[in-house]
Amino acid sequence: MAASATFPAFEQDQYGNTEDRYLRELAPRLYRRPGRPITSYGLKVHPWNETTGAAYPWAAAL
């Protein structure tokens, strides 16, 4: 279930669109360190650097 929600959030479809709504709905149920965003421990995007952070700013806010 988590993979099915995560893949379309980061991978573009044939029209260049991504869909992060599924991952946003699932985010409260994913593990994270208390008081930290999901990318601090529960969800790893590799590489997570300035480029990927700028491309997916919503991921750091989950």
Secondary structure, DSSP 8 states (H G I E B T S, - for coil): -HHHHHHHHHS--TTS----HHHHHHGGGS---TTS-GGGTT---SS-SHHHHHH-HHHHT-
